[in-house]
Amino acid sequence: MSSTETLLILSFLSANLIAENQRLAELAGQDYLTGIGNHRALANYVTRQATSDKRSFVVVDADNLKQVNDQYGHAAGDEFLKAVAAMIRSESDAVFRRSGDEFVIVLGGGINAAIAVAERLSKTLVNVQGLGEVGQVSAGAGVTETEADMAMYAVKQGKKCEAH
């Protein structure tokens, strides 16, 4: 084998390896169930966007996932999460599943943009399609310009916007 052929083969293998590593890095940041970004992707996104002038967060806590799993089975719970994620994804490209039934939307804009999204979601989540016998969704949505955890704390303390 000539040195030119060896270089071509090595170049081809290197390009394939680079492409595969990029694909694996993308998969590592994707929630396997919903297809949106996961907690790792959220942390990376927020770190990369740290210099943004205006940024706000909407944290959505879809209620009653445990009850859905218990009453209808985990397959129904999975469909519930997928449907909620699809509805939330319509609000922004920067949507992440932080854990369980918690989702985070990162918006480029101030708190007013986040409030508008949270209010819209509180009204539209009830219309999530494909839930079958599960029926309705209620969710708490908190907003902040600083840290998503502060918004989630407000949601957990009972300041919920429910949609029935």
Salt bridges, closest charged atoms under 4 A:
GLU20 OE2 - ARG23 NH2 2.70
ASP31 OD2 - ARG97 NH1 3.14
ASP61 OD2 - LYS156 NZ 3.17
ASP63 OD1 - LYS160 NZ 2.89
ASP70 OD2 - LYS66 NZ 2.76
GLU79 OE2 - LYS82 NZ 3.23
GLU91 OE1 - ARG120 NH2 2.84
GLU102 OE1 - ARG98 NH2 3.26
GLU102 OE2 - LYS156 NZ 3.65
ASP149 OD1 - ARG98 NH1 2.76
GLU162 OE1 - HIS164 NE2 2.51
